[in-house]
Amino acid sequence: MVALEGDLVVDAVPAISKRLAAIAGPGERVEVDLSAVTDIDSAGVALLSLFLKRMDASGREVALVRVPDSVKVTLELFPFVGARVAPDVERRAVFDRVGAWAEGIADLVLHFLVVAADTSWFVVTGVFKRRGVRWHVMFYEMAQMGSKALGVVSLIAFLVGATMALQSAAQLRQFGADIFVVDLIGISMTRELGPLMAAIVVAGRSGSAVAAEIGTMMISEEIDALKTMGLHPTRFLVVPKILAITITQPLITAFADAAGILGGFLVATFYLDVGAESFIQRLQESLFLKDVVTGLIKSVIFAWLIVSVGAICGFRTRGGADAVGRSTTTSVVAGIFAVIVADALASLVFYFGD
Amino acid sequence: MRSTFEYNIIVEDLIARYGDKTVLDGVNMKVRPSEVRVILGGSGCGKSTLLKHIIGLATPAGGKVELLGVDLASADEPDKDAVLGRVGMLFQGGALLNALTIHENVALPLREKTGLPGDVIDEMVAMKLALVGLSHAHDLTPPELSGGMKKRAALARAMAMDPAVLFADEPSAGLDPITAAALDELLISLKTQFGMSLVVVTHELASVETIADRVTMLDKGHVIAEGTLEEVKATPHPMVRAFFGREGEGEEEQRSVLQAFGSDGGRA
């Protein structure tokens, strides 16, 4: 370990050169500590370069450690020396790390609240104002987030409904309780699985699209351009999407409910011999309007979460094209996570609210 | 819309930081109406940051910025809106909205910010696009345009609202000399015909010669020279010399430039 200090410049190099010359021959790893170096010029870099080469020649390991940023910039001009700068090992205490982590979370939550508040404000004020909402964009978004997701959501719900009927039939048959498959499918589809599956598919399709669109606009300065034109990015981009998904998500969910029940119905009538008539009769007895409405209310909450999480991920994009990719991924993961947490909370509320 | 202020832009002791890094350290600048101010400096010296602070996209860590008499950092929304309505910005990459056609892009501020009837807006957009030579491109989208066309379309959008102040971040970078010269001419006519203040960040010395009324030169977050182009060129600061260096300076001075760069250049 050798520590250098002060200005590593032309005038100081001869003296330092002598100090470094004392380190010679093979031996243990040498760390050159540059933390106290205030300035460096070509002569200083050359001195380090020679020292590194001499150590390399005698087979001794050597690294430049704790290099100040001002010095690092100069060293990096000369690749041979720059490559030997050891990365800063951050030795941070546990509390430091927890603090930094908490700060990051607090920042994220604050950002989320700001976007949520802005969105609510612009939705409420915008609906009553001329040119407050970009209605044509809303209709476009409804097609993007709604009708185009309908096929895949319905298909998935149909298959899940059918599978659930098949799987549960084997158990229920042991008790001669085949008919209860109707209750199972009807209630679980409308209360839980319909809204949840619709939300997960939409998070994958539309949440990511929102993040990608806003993220791309961030890095191409389009968001800045909007701001300089006095257009609030949240009003301009997020509000039409929120309004669109508020309308489409319950509709998609209703389709998912129906498709899931249809799947169950087909399995029940053709495989379990429940009989079409008794299925429908049992469904009418067991399924209450409240189940369906609960599911649809949840679907709207999920929808808001998906769009706002996507928007946050987009607005936090910094850097280049790769950053957009990361934001998109994060938006899907975080979106689905948020939906499932919200679903758990909603179950608690509806369970104890009864 | 001519402005009635003595100075359209006043920057006082502006300090800007990104994290721990101080990017601007006590910058002062005043721009009059009908003045083309060119901001010069090496890469990473804080030119774009200065622009972002003047136009309110970033909040100063210290000092004050007044744009058309309003401090954007502390102004409330309506005031801020009013000022931004009189300001245009031409971004380096154009920053056109990719989802909209060129016509819609230029019409956007007019549609969103004014109560003008649709046909008037369409006519205004056609006029602005004709001015930048893009009359044929109304229905194209930004990805269908070349870099130079994007820049011209972005300029048309920046002047859509007849701003009192127009900012341009490297307007002629990446353009061929003929288009660049035409763009410079257009910028000058904006100044003379509409009385706009222009703040232009550029590297192109040829363009500086043509358009600049006054030049502000930045280095490492400080203003190292300000004045007319001639005055700035006469400043003895080594960085200024290095910038204009190739113009037949004495051998002695050339050497001092190299020395200055050798001992300092690594830490820009």
Interface residues (C-beta under 8 A of the other chain):
Chain A: V9 D41 S42 S70 V73 T74 L77 R131 E213 T216 M217 S220 E221 E222 D224 A225 L226 K227 T228 M229 G230 L231 F236
Chain B: K52 I55 G56 L57 K80 D81 L84 G85 V87 G88 M89 F91 Q92 G93 A95 L96 L97 N98 A99 L108 P109 R111 E112 K113 R157 G262 S263 G266 R267
